[in-house]
Structure formats: C-alpha cells, structure tokens
Amino acid sequence: MDIIGHGFIARSLQPIAHRHPDTVVFAAGVSSVGAVSEQQFAREADLLYPVLRGCAAHGRRVVYFSTSSASMYGGQGSTGRESDPVYPPDPYGRHKLALESVVAASGAEHLLLRLSHTIGAGQPPHQLLPALVRQITAGRLRVFRGAHRDLIDVADVVRIVDDLLTAGVVNEVVNVATGVGVPVEEVLDHVERRLRPGRPVTREYVDRPGTHDVSIEKLRRLIPGVDRLRFGPDYFRAVIDRYLDATLGVPS
C-alpha cells in the first residue's frame, strides 16, 4: 500500500504495507477532536482530493480514517451504528462526515474507517492518554464528569485494517473500536495507580458528559475473527499498561 502521511497511524501501518499493493491509505488528516481551525480542515481536504482523483483514475482502493468519537456519535439521536443517521455536535465531526461523503462520491473503491481513541507508543502528545499522563504526573487534572471513551490499541487497529483489506471489503463505512465505552474516571484511576501509587491527584470536575455508543456489530460481521482480540470491559487496562511500559518504563 501507499501511505499518505507520516504520523502515528501512518507509521503503525508500515509493517503491513507490502501486503496490499492495490491500496492507498490516507493517514494525513486532522488528528485532534479539539481541532477547530478552518486552515487545518482545508489542508486535509486539499491533500485528499488529488488522492481520490488518482485512485479513481487508476482503479486503486482508498482507505480514509474518520472518527467514531463523540464528535461523530455524540449528537442526540445517534445510535453508534454506521448505517444510521449521525448528528455530529462539533466542527471536527462535521468535517470528518463531510469528507466521508466526498470519498464515497469520488468513484474510487473505498473503505471509510471510523476510529475510536487509538492508543500506542509514539502517538501525538495532544491525544487522550498522553495528555492524561502529563496532567496526572503534574498532580492536577480536569475531569469531564460522566464522560466515556472507547480505547483501542493501535496494534489491534492495524490487525483490523489488515483483515478488512485481505477480505476485500470495499465501499463500506466501518467502526474500528471495541464497542465498550469506559468511564473516564476508571481510565484516570488506572493511570493514577500506575504513576502515583498512594498519591492521588487533585481533580477538578466539569459537568460536560460525553457518553455515546459505538457499535461493532458490522465489524464482527465483516471479520468474525475480531473476537480474538478479546474486547471487553477490562481490555482498556492492558492497553494502558502497554502504553506506559513502552513510553515511560513504569513497572506494572
């Protein structure tokens, strides 16, 4: 595969690139759900359009990474299923949904992957887990009361992408997630126990819940082997442990 981009997801996909020579992966998009800059959105669109034209002209499949975060599924009436309407509540979600439509209408065979919160060594510092680690290390953090996050190991994302491409899945929108929304406070508790045992941090609570559902029913239908990844309510703990072991050398 040809990989457009040099960031976290792009680097993670390099080991499987040789397995899918007919595919172009666009991994150069805006990576922060907090992004609100029109310039950032315009840059992604300007990079994407010629990729789509080239794939359509040469019969290549394009993979585009969207989001299954609350930015896509957090609006009232969203079910978390790919086939149902979505009502993105913020500019990032609306931008990703708009580009999904551009990809689908491009004439190229495509795969639209709505990623949840991906965790792994080398991810950008503004993303969820690195940001939490910094705040917890500093001893003070802000907590969105009632918020939930679906956390998935980047290694499992790569396995899922490889399986979908090997299975020849095209012209589909697929959630790449665990289907388990973990309360943010459970995430914080686990990181805190690893980084500051016996020394709890000061938590400032903000009433801005972010609960949303992400269905992986379709993912399971397309690649039944996904159950070997053992997604479940305790999966996130092992994901966090691997991240801390790899990035900070913190003993379990």
Secondary structure as UniProt FT lines:
FT   STRAND          2..4
FT   HELIX           8..13
FT   HELIX           14..19
FT   TURN            21..22
FT   STRAND          23..26
FT   TURN            33..34
FT   HELIX           38..58
FT   STRAND          61..67
FT   HELIX           70..73
FT   TURN            76..77
FT   TURN            82..83
FT   HELIX           91..104
FT   STRAND          110..115
FT   STRAND          117..119
FT   TURN            121..122
FT   TURN            125..126
FT   HELIX           128..138
FT   STRAND          140..144
FT   TURN            145..146
FT   STRAND          148..149
FT   STRAND          151..153
FT   HELIX           154..166
FT   TURN            167..168
FT   STRAND          172..176
FT   STRAND          182..183
FT   HELIX           184..195
FT   TURN            197..198
FT   STRAND          202..206
FT   HELIX           217..222
FT   HELIX           224..229
FT   TURN            233..234
FT   HELIX           235..247
//
